[in-house]
Amino acid sequence: MTAFLRLGAPGAERPVLLADGRHYDLSSVTGDIDGAFLAGRGVDRARALLAEGRLEELPGAADLRVGPPVARPAAVLCIGQNYAAHAAESGSPPPTHPILFFKHPGSIVGPYDAIERPAGADALDWEVELGVVVGEAAWHVEEADALAHVAGYLVGNDVSERTWQRSESGGQWSKGKTAPTFCPLGPWLVPADEVDPTDLRIWSRISGEPRQDSSTGDLVFPVAALIADLSRYVRLEPGDVLLTGTPEGVALSGRFPYLVDGDVVEVGVDGLGAQRSLVVPV
């Protein structure tokens, strides 16, 4: 497996290719892992250079912070209630059309950064999700061609404040979704041709206790269907991130308590890595 990641302090991450447990510096190839890199077939170029032995290992990579694996995208598009069991625990039937909402790009942080609980956020929830990163612009694409527009896949956590989402929203969900640190991504971006998104185990734990455990095979609308549907309404651009929905097992169900300061949130998707975030007050 190869994977792409960004290492370094916030705002100063450098692009890296991970292969066979070794970290290769991509600074000579691209300034960042962003939409321009992905649209320019940067994934294939980087892997070709690796095969030719033309990439240097990054010294001290293991000691560097892991940032989000794609530089700040123009859009983070999210799908609501895309697992039937999660829709049921939310008190709703499965949707007949994909439910779309947005997270602010400023909510994105790395996979091991803290989740900051804002003042008054007393109904803080977790949502592990399969993330899709667009590699080629998609506008009115057919479902059969949709996956050709995907650069790769990653782990996402759609952190949500449920009171802000449901009671103070004015009818939209994004108020409870967009605070800083409410969108941990990563640790890696795994190229699309190395992932079958149709049957991946997806899970979460809170302070060591199991919460969610499902499969992307249970998605109401799978990745190809989502891209085809969304591309009817919005032009998906290279570097955009699509979060595809979360399975049952969140605090909103009433079966588990909401997050409190000191909780450790672990979420993962098999083959794409796992996150570990500490909840802290701000």
C-alpha positions in Angstrom: 0.0 0.0 0.0 1.1 3.5 -0.7 -0.5 6.6 1.0 -0.1 10.3 1.0 0.1 12.5 4.1 1.2 15.9 5.3 3.7 16.2 8.1 4.6 19.3 10.2 3.1 22.1 12.2 -0.3 23.5 11.3 0.1 25.7 8.2 3.6 24.4 7.5 3.0 20.8 6.6 5.1 19.2 3.9 3.9 16.5 1.4 5.0 13.0 2.0 4.5 9.6 0.3 4.3 6.6 2.7 5.3 3.3 1.2 6.4 0.1 3.1 6.6 2.0 6.3 9.0 4.6 4.9 8.3 8.3 4.5 9.4 9.9 1.3 9.7 13.7 0.9 7.5 15.0 -2.0 8.7 18.6 -1.6 10.6 18.4 -4.9 7.4 17.2 -6.7 4.8 19.5 -5.3 4.3 22.3 -2.8 1.4 20.5 -1.2 -1.1 17.7 -1.5 -4.0 19.8 -2.9 -6.4 20.1 -5.7 -3.8 21.1 -8.3 -1.5 18.2 -7.3 -4.4 15.7 -7.6 -5.8 17.1 -10.8 -2.3 17.0 -12.4 -2.1 13.3 -11.9 0.3 13.9 -9.0 -0.5 10.6 -7.4 0.7 8.7 -10.4 3.8 10.9 -10.9 4.8 10.4 -7.2 4.4 6.7 -7.4 6.4 6.5 -10.6 9.2 8.5 -9.1 9.2 6.2 -6.1 9.5 3.1 -8.4 12.4 4.8 -10.1 14.2 5.4 -6.8 14.1 9.1 -7.3 12.5 10.1 -4.0 14.5 10.7 -0.8 13.3 9.6 2.7 12.3 12.4 5.1 14.6 12.4 8.2 12.8 12.5 11.5 9.4 11.9 9.9 8.2 9.8 12.8 8.6 12.7 15.2 6.5 15.2 13.1 2.9 16.1 13.7 0.5 14.4 11.2 -1.7 17.0 9.6 -4.8 16.5 7.5 -3.8 14.6 4.3 -5.2 17.1 1.9 -4.6 20.8 2.1 -7.5 23.0 2.9 -10.2 22.1 0.3 -12.7 24.6 -1.1 -15.6 22.4 0.1 -16.4 19.7 2.6 -19.6 18.1 1.5 -21.4 15.8 3.9 -24.2 13.3 3.6 -26.7 12.8 6.4 -28.4 9.5 7.5 -26.7 7.4 4.8 -26.8 4.3 6.9 -30.3 3.0 7.5 -29.7 2.0 11.1 -28.3 5.5 11.9 -31.3 7.1 10.3 -33.5 4.9 12.6 -31.6 5.9 15.7 -32.0 9.5 14.7 -35.8 9.0 14.5 -36.0 9.1 10.7 -36.7 6.7 7.8 -33.9 6.1 5.4 -33.7 9.0 2.9 -34.9 8.6 -0.6 -32.4 11.2 -1.9 -29.0 12.0 -0.5 -29.2 14.6 2.3 -26.5 17.2 1.8 -24.9 19.7 4.2 -21.6 21.4 4.5 -18.8 21.8 7.0 -16.6 24.8 6.9 -13.0 24.1 5.7 -11.8 25.8 8.8 -13.1 22.9 10.9 -10.4 20.6 9.5 -7.6 19.4 11.7 -5.2 16.4 11.7 -6.0 12.9 12.9 -4.3 13.2 16.3 -5.1 16.9 17.0 -7.4 17.7 19.9 -11.1 18.1 19.5 -11.8 21.5 21.1 -15.2 21.7 22.9 -16.5 25.3 22.7 -18.2 26.9 25.6 -21.8 25.8 25.7 -21.2 22.7 23.6 -22.8 20.2 26.0 -24.1 17.7 23.4 -20.8 16.9 21.5 -21.0 13.8 19.4 -18.7 11.7 17.2 -19.4 10.3 13.7 -16.8 8.1 11.9 -17.1 8.4 8.1 -15.5 7.2 4.9 -14.1 10.3 3.3 -13.7 10.7 -0.5 -11.3 13.1 -2.1 -12.1 14.4 -5.6 -9.3 14.1 -8.1 -11.0 15.3 -11.3 -13.8 17.8 -11.6 -17.3 16.2 -11.7 -20.3 17.9 -13.2 -23.3 15.9 -14.4 -21.4 12.6 -14.4 -23.0 9.2 -14.8 -22.8 6.7 -11.9 -20.9 4.2 -14.1 -18.2 6.8 -14.5 -18.3 8.4 -11.1 -15.4 6.6 -9.4 -13.0 7.8 -12.1 -13.3 11.2 -10.5 -12.0 10.0 -7.1 -8.3 10.6 -6.2 -8.5 8.6 -3.0 -10.1 7.8 0.3 -9.5 8.8 4.0 -11.0 8.6 7.5 -13.1 11.4 8.6 -14.9 12.3 11.9 -17.9 14.5 11.5 -17.8 16.0 15.0 -21.3 17.4 15.8 -22.9 19.6 18.5 -26.4 18.2 18.5 -28.2 21.1 20.2 -26.7 23.5 17.8 -27.5 21.1 14.9 -31.1 20.3 15.8 -32.6 23.0 18.2 -30.7 26.1 17.2 -30.2 25.4 13.5 -33.1 27.2 11.9 -33.7 24.1 9.8 -30.2 23.5 8.6 -27.6 21.3 10.3 -24.3 23.1 9.6 -24.4 25.3 12.8 -23.6 22.1 14.8 -21.0 20.9 12.4 -18.6 23.7 11.6 -16.7 24.8 14.7 -12.9 24.7 14.6 -11.5 21.1 15.1 -14.9 19.6 14.2 -13.5 17.7 11.1 -10.4 15.6 11.9 -9.2 14.0 8.7 -6.6 11.3 8.0 -4.1 10.0 8.8 -3.6 9.1 5.2 -5.0 9.6 1.7 -5.0 6.2 0.1 -5.1 6.3 -3.7 -8.4 5.2 -5.2 -7.0 2.3 -7.2 -5.8 0.7 -4.0 -9.2 0.8 -2.2 -12.5 -1.0 -2.7 -15.0 1.4 -1.0 -17.9 -1.0 -1.2 -17.1 -3.2 1.9 -14.8 -1.6 4.4 -15.2 -2.0 8.2 -15.8 1.3 9.9 -15.7 1.7 13.6 -15.3 4.1 16.6 -14.4 3.8 20.3 -14.8 6.4 23.1 -12.2 6.1 25.9 -11.6 2.5 24.9 -15.3 1.5 24.8 -16.8 0.3 21.5 -19.4 2.5 19.9 -19.8 2.1 16.1 -18.9 -1.1 14.1 -20.3 -1.4 10.6 -19.4 -1.7 7.0 -19.5 0.7 4.0 -21.4 -2.1 2.4 -24.4 -0.8 4.4 -24.4 2.7 2.8 -27.8 3.6 1.5 -26.2 5.5 -1.3 -22.7 4.2 -2.1 -19.8 6.4 -3.3 -20.5 6.2 -7.0 -24.2 7.0 -6.5 -23.4 10.0 -4.3 -20.9 11.5 -6.8 -23.4 11.1 -9.6 -26.2 12.6 -7.6 -24.3 15.6 -6.2 -22.7 16.4 -9.5 -26.2 17.3 -10.7 -26.3 20.2 -8.3 -22.7 21.2 -7.6 -19.5 21.0 -9.6 -17.2 18.9 -7.5 -13.6 20.2 -7.8 -10.3 18.5 -7.3 -9.4 18.5 -3.6 -12.9 18.7 -2.4 -13.7 16.3 0.4 -17.0 14.2 0.6 -17.9 12.6 3.9 -20.3 9.8 3.1 -22.3 9.4 6.4 -21.9 7.6 9.7 -23.3 4.2 10.9 -25.3 3.7 14.1 -23.8 4.0 17.5 -23.5 7.7 18.2 -24.6 9.6 21.3 -27.6 11.1 19.6 -29.2 7.6 19.8 -29.5 8.0 23.6 -27.6 4.8 24.2 -24.3 6.5 25.0 -23.3 9.8 26.8 -22.2 12.8 24.9 -18.5 13.6 24.9 -16.9 15.3 27.9 -13.5 16.9 28.4 -10.8 14.2 28.7 -12.6 11.7 26.5 -10.4 10.0 23.9 -12.1 9.6 20.5 -10.8 6.8 18.2 -12.3 6.3 14.8 -11.1 4.2 11.9 -11.8 2.6 8.5 -10.0 -0.6 7.7 -7.1 0.0 5.2 -7.3 3.8 5.7 -5.9 4.0 9.2 -7.3 5.4 12.5 -7.5 8.6 14.4 -7.1 9.3 18.1 -8.3 12.7 19.4 -8.5 14.1 23.0 -11.5 16.3 23.8 -10.4 19.5 25.5 -12.3 22.7 26.6 -11.7 26.0 25.0 
